[in-house]
Amino acid sequence: INAADKMNPQSQNALLKVLEEPLSTVFILLCENSEALLQTVRSRSIHYRLQPLDAAQLCGILSQRFPQAGEAAVRQAAEDSGGYLGPAADILSGAQTETDALAGSFAAALGRDELSVFSCCMDASRLSRDDYAQFCDALCRRLAGLVRQGTPDPGLLLSLYEYVEKQKYQTAFNASVTALSGAL
């Protein structure tokens, strides 16, 4: 069940009956925020935390899947994806989503001026709640990449990273995208 953490309590309670009396079926509940699941659901589940791939492993996989991409492009895709295969493959295949492109524009705007950042925030305000959460994910990956590259002021980027992470979780609680992007 994709985005199980976005299920309302009634849906989770309905699922609970199946989890308590399983047949021969296995359910995989995918979520980004396990704390959004009811305690009763969490207690009847086995938890697996997925971590990003290390850079060498990700570059190896990407080089096999995209032999036409150069070594520099593969390294950059691995860096921009934060170690996640799906976003890295999207970057190399040219299927980068609107939210990924906006996160890249926002990260680039940080090095320019306030008007550029404001313009990106205005663009973000037009996203749906789910797309805004994806934008926050993509922006966090970009910010982490900038910190790893050795920016002159990593404290500012880390503070922004923490703030954007909080915004992503607020979208799960029906927060207004316009308000969140305006606060950004």
C-alpha positions in Angstrom: 0.0 0.0 0.0 1.8 3.1 -1.3 1.7 6.2 1.0 0.2 4.3 3.9 1.1 7.1 6.2 -1.5 9.3 4.4 -4.4 6.9 5.2 -6.9 8.4 7.5 -7.6 6.7 10.9 -10.8 5.1 9.6 -8.9 3.5 6.7 -6.2 2.3 9.0 -8.7 0.8 11.4 -10.3 -1.1 8.5 -6.9 -2.4 7.5 -6.2 -3.4 11.1 -8.7 -6.2 11.0 -6.9 -7.8 8.0 -3.5 -7.3 9.7 -4.8 -8.9 12.9 -6.1 -12.0 11.1 -3.8 -12.5 8.1 -4.5 -15.2 5.6 -1.8 -16.2 3.2 -1.4 -12.6 1.9 1.4 -10.3 2.7 0.8 -6.5 2.8 3.6 -4.1 2.4 2.9 -0.7 3.8 5.1 2.0 2.2 5.4 5.2 4.1 7.8 8.1 4.7 6.5 8.9 8.2 5.7 5.7 10.2 4.6 7.9 13.1 1.6 8.9 11.1 0.4 5.3 11.2 -1.8 4.3 14.2 0.2 2.6 17.0 -2.0 -0.5 16.6 -1.0 -0.7 12.9 2.7 -0.2 13.7 2.6 -2.8 16.5 1.3 -5.5 14.0 3.9 -4.8 11.4 7.5 -5.7 10.8 9.5 -2.5 10.1 12.2 -2.2 7.4 14.0 1.2 7.0 15.4 1.7 3.5 18.6 3.7 3.3 20.1 5.5 0.3 22.7 3.6 -1.7 26.4 4.7 -1.3 27.8 6.7 -4.1 30.0 4.0 -5.6 27.2 1.4 -5.6 24.7 3.8 -7.1 27.2 5.0 -9.8 27.9 1.3 -10.7 24.1 0.6 -11.2 23.6 3.8 -13.1 26.6 3.1 -15.4 25.1 -0.3 -16.3 21.6 1.1 -16.9 22.7 4.2 -18.8 25.9 3.2 -20.7 25.5 6.2 -23.0 25.8 8.6 -20.0 29.2 9.9 -19.3 31.0 9.3 -16.0 30.5 13.0 -14.9 26.7 12.8 -15.6 26.4 9.6 -13.6 28.2 11.1 -10.7 26.1 14.3 -10.8 22.8 12.2 -11.0 24.0 10.2 -8.0 24.8 13.3 -6.1 21.6 15.1 -7.0 19.4 12.1 -6.1 20.8 11.8 -2.6 21.6 8.2 -3.1 18.2 7.1 -4.4 18.1 5.0 -7.6 14.6 6.2 -8.9 15.4 9.9 -8.9 18.9 9.3 -10.3 17.5 7.2 -13.2 14.9 10.0 -13.8 17.6 12.6 -14.1 19.7 10.5 -16.6 16.7 9.4 -18.6 15.4 13.0 -18.9 12.2 12.1 -17.2 12.9 14.6 -14.4 9.6 15.6 -12.8 8.3 19.1 -12.4 9.0 18.9 -8.7 12.7 17.8 -9.2 13.2 20.6 -11.7 11.7 23.2 -9.3 13.9 21.9 -6.5 16.9 22.3 -8.8 15.8 25.9 -9.7 15.3 26.7 -6.0 18.8 25.3 -5.0 20.4 27.3 -7.8 18.4 30.5 -6.8 20.0 30.3 -3.3 23.2 31.3 -4.9 21.7 34.3 -6.8 19.2 36.7 -5.2 16.1 36.8 -3.0 13.8 37.6 -6.0 14.9 34.3 -7.7 14.1 32.4 -4.4 10.8 34.2 -4.1 9.9 33.3 -7.7 10.6 29.6 -7.0 8.4 29.8 -3.9 5.6 31.2 -6.0 6.0 28.3 -8.4 5.9 25.9 -5.5 2.7 27.4 -4.2 0.9 26.1 -7.3 1.8 22.5 -6.6 -0.6 20.0 -5.2 -0.1 18.8 -1.6 1.5 15.5 -2.8 3.7 17.3 -5.4 4.8 19.8 -2.7 5.9 16.9 -0.5 7.9 15.6 -3.4 9.4 19.0 -4.0 10.5 19.1 -0.3 12.1 15.7 -0.7 13.9 16.7 -3.9 15.0 20.0 -2.3 16.4 18.3 0.7 18.4 16.0 -1.5 19.8 19.1 -3.4 20.6 20.9 -0.1 22.4 17.8 1.2 24.4 17.7 -2.0 25.4 21.3 -1.7 26.6 20.8 1.9 28.6 17.7 0.8 30.2 19.8 -2.0 31.6 22.2 0.7 29.5 25.4 0.6 30.9 28.4 2.4 27.9 28.6 4.8 26.8 25.0 5.6 24.9 26.2 8.7 22.4 28.1 6.6 21.8 25.2 4.3 21.4 22.7 7.2 18.9 25.1 8.8 17.0 25.3 5.6 17.2 21.5 5.2 15.6 21.0 8.6 12.9 23.6 7.9 12.0 22.0 4.6 11.9 18.5 6.2 9.3 19.9 8.7 7.3 21.4 5.9 7.2 18.0 4.1 5.7 16.4 7.2 3.2 19.2 7.6 1.7 18.4 4.2 0.6 15.0 5.7 -1.6 16.9 8.1 -3.6 18.9 5.4 -1.5 22.0 5.7 -2.0 24.6 3.0 0.6 24.5 0.3 0.2 28.2 -0.3 0.9 28.9 3.4 3.9 26.5 3.5 5.5 27.8 0.3 4.8 31.4 1.5 6.6 30.6 4.8 9.5 29.1 2.8 
